[in-house]
Amino acid sequence: MTVDKYILAVVTTNIKKIPFGTNVFQCETKEEMEYIGANLEAILDGIAHALSEELIIIVKH
């Protein structure tokens, strides 16, 4: 059995919303969060999902 669906990174502007046990990138603004999220999506070969105005996750499908 292999794990093929998992969270690669979390990008947030609200440090209180971060889950433990994953890579977290804290940003100052929403624009910075979207920029970092888009770049991580390409670099990590994952898919970005905005869960709220303050939280993006990069996942591997």
CORWOJO-V146356 format. One record per backbone hydrogen bond with DSSP energy under -0.5 kcal/mol. CO is the residue of the C=O (numbers start at 1). NH is the residue of the N-H. E is the energy in kcal/mol with one decimal. If there is no record, write none. Layout:
co=CO nh=NH e=E
co=CO nh=NH e=E
//
This chain:
co=2 nh=4 e=-0.7
co=6 nh=60 e=-2.6
co=8 nh=23 e=-0.5
co=9 nh=58 e=-2.8
co=10 nh=25 e=-2.8
co=11 nh=56 e=-2.8
co=12 nh=27 e=-3.1
co=13 nh=15 e=-0.6
co=14 nh=17 e=-2.1
co=15 nh=18 e=-1.1
co=23 nh=10 e=-2.6
co=24 nh=26 e=-0.5
co=25 nh=12 e=-2.3
co=29 nh=33 e=-2.1
co=30 nh=34 e=-2.4
co=31 nh=35 e=-2.2
co=32 nh=36 e=-2.9
co=33 nh=37 e=-2.5
co=34 nh=38 e=-2.3
co=35 nh=39 e=-2.1
co=36 nh=40 e=-2.8
co=37 nh=41 e=-2.1
co=38 nh=42 e=-1.5
co=39 nh=43 e=-2.8
co=40 nh=44 e=-2.9
co=41 nh=46 e=-1.9
co=47 nh=59 e=-2.7
co=49 nh=51 e=-0.7
co=49 nh=57 e=-2.6
co=52 nh=55 e=-0.7
co=54 nh=13 e=-1.5
co=54 nh=14 e=-0.8
co=55 nh=51 e=-2.2
co=55 nh=52 e=-1.5
co=56 nh=11 e=-3.1
co=57 nh=49 e=-2.7
co=57 nh=59 e=-0.6
co=58 nh=8 e=-3.4
co=58 nh=9 e=-1.4
co=59 nh=47 e=-2.6
co=59 nh=61 e=-0.5
co=60 nh=6 e=-1.2
//
